[in-house]
Amino acid sequence: MTAARECDVLVFGGGIAGLWALDALRRAGYGALLVEKDALGAGQTIQSQGIVHGGGKYALRGVSDLEAVRAIAAMPARWLACLEGSGEPDLRAAKVRSRSCLLWVPKSGFFGDLASKGLMTLVVGAGLLATKPVEMPESEWPEALRKSALKVYTMAEPVLDTGSVLSALLAKNEDRVRRVAKVEFALEKGEVRLDGAALRPRAIVFAAGAGNEALLEKIGDAPGRMQRRPLTMFLLRGKLPELYGHCVVGGKTHLTVTSVKSARGKTVWQVGGEVSERTAGAADPAAARAEAVAEVRKFLPDLDLAGAEIASYPAVRAEAATSGARRPSGVHVERVRVEPAVLVAWPT
Ligand SMILES: Cc1cc2nc3c(=O)[nH]c(=O)nc-3n(C[C@H](O)[C@H](O)[C@H](O)COP(=O)(O)OP(=O)(O)OC[C@H]3O[C@@H](n4cnc5c(N)ncnc54)[C@H](O)[C@@H]3O)c2cc1C
């Protein structure tokens, strides 16, 4: 029988949380190893829209979300430092799709705009927002919003190609990442068996997104730590301009649009927002897609959608459980076991 190998920290999950943790641990001098069940980024990270939120959008939602604004206010500056190479981790190799993200109020949202503006003034005035929404002069509005928007704000919240962020983190840590099909825990002996090979980690981090639930169950943790918020995400391809922004009415984000260039050079919009929440788990995906197109037409009536194609994919936000299944206000890291220590993490 071969003796179990020692390791400081064993990280589960190769999405943004796991790869970021692995990189941070190694920079701090720990002997860390990351194990991934499927493909790196196979979960939410690749499905996401890649916006580095600084709270501008949440600030319009309601005073109950000020905690979220506080929790993420510093994020855009932190990420920008990494992208420029002056912060850790060094993410100079990652691709930035857009340096900023817009907030626009459609003409139909006049009363909503008044309500939003009151709260926005409060939040900005209280110094809570690091990336303040700045009202754009009409002459600088993107063509797609020119006729349909009442107000357009810009925020210094970058939009990233999340695959390239994962690649940048992987490039520095490739030798410490393994794909593992079978995991067995024998924590009373301090051991984890990875495809049959025994390892003795001093600490374990579950950063496996939705996979954390099954991992927690495997170590005998009580159920109920995680919640899932399902979404239907939409992809729209056609004669579309590049656009990155949120359509906000009265504190509700009706649409969130980000853009990607397809292999054939066409612009593809990734569309999320309230329509994604409303159509989550729809029994008829075609009806959900029609609803999304109607929503785009409603808030961007001048957009030329002739010949546009639409697709959809189901996604789930895996998060720490909250009362009423609300969106958690910030990152959640919790120790669920001592000796070896097991931590569970969900970014938000
Ligand atoms: C549609 C959508 C849009 C979003 N848009 C944004 C946005 O614009 N901005 C933003 O900040 N956030 C956004 N989010 C949230 C963000 O994507 C997530 O908070 C983040 O990606 C979660 O990262 P993660 O590493 O915790 O999980 P994941 O990215 O889900 O990664 C988990 C990884 O763990 C692996 N895994 C699962 N089980 C196991 C196991 N047993 N052993 C080993 N590995 C395992 C999975 O295969 C996967 O690779 C969005 C989320 C969704 C769903």
The ligand as an SDF file (V2000), in Angstrom:
LIG
                    3D

 53 58  0  0  0  0  0  0  0  0999 V2000
  -26.2190   33.1450  -16.8830 C   0  0  0  0  0  0  0  0  0  0  0  0
  -25.3180   33.7490  -15.8470 C   0  0  0  0  0  0  0  0  0  0  0  0
  -24.8220   35.0390  -16.0370 C   0  0  0  0  0  0  0  0  0  0  0  0
  -23.9660   35.6030  -15.0770 C   0  0  0  0  0  0  0  0  0  0  0  0
  -23.4460   36.8350  -15.3090 N   0  0  0  0  0  0  0  0  0  0  0  0
  -22.5740   37.3570  -14.4210 C   0  0  0  0  0  0  0  0  0  0  0  0
  -21.9520   38.6090  -14.6640 C   0  0  0  0  0  0  0  0  0  0  0  0
  -22.1650   39.2480  -15.6970 O   0  0  0  0  0  0  0  0  0  0  0  0
  -21.0900   39.0900  -13.7230 N   0  0  0  0  0  0  0  0  0  0  0  0
  -20.8120   38.3920  -12.5750 C   0  0  0  0  0  0  0  0  0  0  0  0
  -20.0100   38.8700  -11.7450 O   0  0  0  0  0  0  0  0  0  0  0  0
  -21.3800   37.2000  -12.3260 N   0  0  0  0  0  0  0  0  0  0  0  0
  -22.2360   36.6670  -13.2220 C   0  0  0  0  0  0  0  0  0  0  0  0
  -22.7930   35.4520  -12.9740 N   0  0  0  0  0  0  0  0  0  0  0  0
  -22.4130   34.7490  -11.7520 C   0  0  0  0  0  0  0  0  0  0  0  0
  -21.0350   34.1210  -11.9470 C   0  0  0  0  0  0  0  0  0  0  0  0
  -20.9720   33.5060  -13.2090 O   0  0  0  0  0  0  0  0  0  0  0  0
  -20.7790   33.1080  -10.8500 C   0  0  0  0  0  0  0  0  0  0  0  0
  -20.8780   33.7460   -9.5820 O   0  0  0  0  0  0  0  0  0  0  0  0
  -19.3910   32.4860  -10.9650 C   0  0  0  0  0  0  0  0  0  0  0  0
  -19.0670   32.1220  -12.2820 O   0  0  0  0  0  0  0  0  0  0  0  0
  -19.3440   31.2600  -10.0950 C   0  0  0  0  0  0  0  0  0  0  0  0
  -18.0650   30.7200  -10.2130 O   0  0  0  0  0  0  0  0  0  0  0  0
  -17.6860   29.3750   -9.4870 P   0  0  0  0  0  0  0  0  0  0  0  0
  -16.2630   29.1160   -9.8130 O   0  0  0  0  0  0  0  0  0  0  0  0
  -18.0980   29.4210   -8.0580 O   0  0  0  0  0  0  0  0  0  0  0  0
  -18.6460   28.2740  -10.1240 O   0  0  0  0  0  0  0  0  0  0  0  0
  -18.6970   27.6520  -11.5860 P   0  0  0  0  0  0  0  0  0  0  0  0
  -18.2710   28.6020  -12.6190 O   0  0  0  0  0  0  0  0  0  0  0  0
  -20.0590   27.0640  -11.7050 O   0  0  0  0  0  0  0  0  0  0  0  0
  -17.5910   26.5230  -11.5620 O   0  0  0  0  0  0  0  0  0  0  0  0
  -17.7380   25.3460  -10.8120 C   0  0  0  0  0  0  0  0  0  0  0  0
  -16.7910   24.3110  -11.3700 C   0  0  0  0  0  0  0  0  0  0  0  0
  -16.7800   23.2050  -10.4740 O   0  0  0  0  0  0  0  0  0  0  0  0
  -16.8430   22.0080  -11.2210 C   0  0  0  0  0  0  0  0  0  0  0  0
  -17.3700   20.9460  -10.3480 N   0  0  0  0  0  0  0  0  0  0  0  0
  -18.6540   20.6790  -10.0260 C   0  0  0  0  0  0  0  0  0  0  0  0
  -18.7160   19.6340   -9.1880 N   0  0  0  0  0  0  0  0  0  0  0  0
  -17.4460   19.2360   -8.9580 C   0  0  0  0  0  0  0  0  0  0  0  0
  -16.8490   18.1960   -8.1690 C   0  0  0  0  0  0  0  0  0  0  0  0
  -17.5900   17.3520   -7.4510 N   0  0  0  0  0  0  0  0  0  0  0  0
  -15.5170   18.0720   -8.1860 N   0  0  0  0  0  0  0  0  0  0  0  0
  -14.7310   18.9080   -8.9120 C   0  0  0  0  0  0  0  0  0  0  0  0
  -15.2400   19.9000   -9.6860 N   0  0  0  0  0  0  0  0  0  0  0  0
  -16.5790   20.0670   -9.6960 C   0  0  0  0  0  0  0  0  0  0  0  0
  -17.7240   22.3620  -12.4040 C   0  0  0  0  0  0  0  0  0  0  0  0
  -17.5450   21.4490  -13.4780 O   0  0  0  0  0  0  0  0  0  0  0  0
  -17.2210   23.7680  -12.7330 C   0  0  0  0  0  0  0  0  0  0  0  0
  -16.1120   23.7510  -13.5960 O   0  0  0  0  0  0  0  0  0  0  0  0
  -23.6400   34.8690  -13.9090 C   0  0  0  0  0  0  0  0  0  0  0  0
  -24.1490   33.5820  -13.7180 C   0  0  0  0  0  0  0  0  0  0  0  0
  -24.9740   33.0200  -14.6750 C   0  0  0  0  0  0  0  0  0  0  0  0
  -25.4980   31.6270  -14.4700 C   0  0  0  0  0  0  0  0  0  0  0  0
  1  2  1  0
  2  3  1  0
  2 52  2  0
  3  4  2  0
  4  5  1  0
  4 50  1  0
  5  6  2  0
  6  7  1  0
  6 13  1  0
  7  8  2  0
  7  9  1  0
  9 10  1  0
 10 11  2  0
 10 12  1  0
 12 13  2  0
 13 14  1  0
 14 15  1  0
 14 50  1  0
 15 16  1  0
 16 17  1  0
 16 18  1  0
 18 19  1  0
 18 20  1  0
 20 21  1  0
 20 22  1  0
 22 23  1  0
 23 24  1  0
 24 25  2  0
 24 26  1  0
 24 27  1  0
 27 28  1  0
 28 29  2  0
 28 30  1  0
 28 31  1  0
 31 32  1  0
 32 33  1  0
 33 34  1  0
 33 48  1  0
 34 35  1  0
 35 36  1  0
 35 46  1  0
 36 37  1  0
 36 45  1  0
 37 38  2  0
 38 39  1  0
 39 40  1  0
 39 45  2  0
 40 41  1  0
 40 42  2  0
 42 43  1  0
 43 44  2  0
 44 45  1  0
 46 47  1  0
 46 48  1  0
 48 49  1  0
 50 51  2  0
 51 52  1  0
 52 53  1  0
M  END
$$$$
